[in-house]
């Protein structure tokens, strides 16, 4: 959920560089609110808004004029929102609350008019001193959710999968991956479209145990009630960063990341893992070192001075239909330094410290299903901001039938310009200006944008306690 306050809209459409940009205006804001962009349903854009104990849905038409606002009832005033899942012509709100000593998880489904069409309790946890720290993820097809938490032993997970389409619990099970130490090995949890769960464990990822470093892939097959584990060696390399995902179309578990040979402060190359979910033992791995010219171009330094990439993160992995991937990385640095009102050694005011955020160049690497590199490209940008958590930085990826569009703010300031990189399937690239925010009183938060069609997206804009919703259509 994103932090905002309250919204009132009027229309201000304008045309720039071949795009139609429509802006909602007239804003009122106050503390204690959060929001979620629900998407486009039945020709209208829906915004979920929760302020304190009040929950509302706002609807806007194609011109971003307010059509209606409805208040939703969530059983209890004090609830913890776990997830909001929107899909086609409906959306689900999943939340938890205390009732008579129990901790209940409930789901409510609404139609595009924000009318309640279904409501039921997913799980009621028995009374305990502290409620479970529940986490929730959902499958790629948005038909199943996994609700899980650590048990008292920490190295065991209590899991429940609920089918959103059938409106029932598919299975519940306690899973304790063999030889797992939670605080050392646990990395993430994944859920495929068939309701199976995966635990990729990161083992011995330190210099002194480089020869033993490997991933342990744990799969729980709920239909056979079986746990499978597979060791995947890293070939004496350390993991710098990695992203796991499920390729449901080709039935593979995918790992894409950066590796290092010596120091974990710098990445020396990238790797690709493809693990068939029906036979974990048939995995393939491929390691590729970064070439000096590529790193020098990315860091804008001389080739001989570049020994690796630091402050680099894998932001997302895009699955190709043939089983390959596009791996997207970004240079991302965060610095804390002294400054502000006080100069003494004691931190008497939070403004004693200034936090600098740098979000710079993006690199995109296309990898074939066999792990061989297809192409790679660099998207130059430079973004700098202070004390804003980097909310206006980075990019949004708009996926169209023919290409990928990376949209971002050219600079992080009030009233600037927005640019995009367009990349096709062969890695051919072009950079365009999308719009100018001069005189529009906009500061766009692209990381929180939502694609609402094949050629359009919705972007929130916040500045000085003001919010606007911006629709960009190509």
Secondary structure, 3 states (H helix, E strand, C coil): CEEEEEECCCEEEEEECCEEEEEECCEEEEEEEEEEEEEEECCEEEEEEEECCEEEEEEECCCCCEEEEEECCCCCCCCEEEEEEEECCEEEEEEEEEECCEEEEEEEEEECCCCEEEEEEEEEECCCCCCCCCEEEECCCCCEEEEEEECCCCCCEEEEEEECCCCEEEEEEEECCCCCCHHHHECCCEECCCCCEEEEEEECCCHHHHHHCEEEEEEEECCCCEEEEEEEECCCCEEEEEEEEEECCCCEEEEEEEEECCCCCCECEEEEEEEECCCHHHCEEEEEECCHHHHHHHHCCCHHHCCCECCEEEEEEEECCCCCEEEEEEEEEEEEEECCCCCCCCCCCHHHEEEEEEEEEEEEEEECCCCCEEEEEEECCCEEEECCCCCCCCCEEEECCCCEEEEEECCCCCCCEEEEEEECCCCCEEEEEEEECCCCCCCEEEEEEEEEECCEEEEEEECCCCEEEEEEEC
